[in-house]
Amino acid sequence: MITTEEFKKEVWRLAYKVGVEPKEIHIRKMKNKWASCSAKGRLTFDSSILSESTETRFEIIIHELLHLKYPNHGKMFKRLLDAYLRNEIDIMMK
């Protein structure tokens, strides 16, 4: 399990690599989702994400960060998500 502060640092580090800048990052209990992204750039993550594996956190964070570029799940979103997930190890280690 990581702390809230460590998690937020992880989100900011990945945001830099993706080339986006979230306006806010929040962690709270969510009923039905792992995370959400508002049209105003607010990312909200379920608090249970703190106890997930590094790989699972990475996938969820990247998914939400890409919504800052592509708000829907269209072709470009899916292609970029696939590319980031294929290169997960390289991105996490750099």
Order of alpha helices (4+ residues) and beta strands (2+ residues): alpha-beta-beta-beta-alpha-alpha-alpha
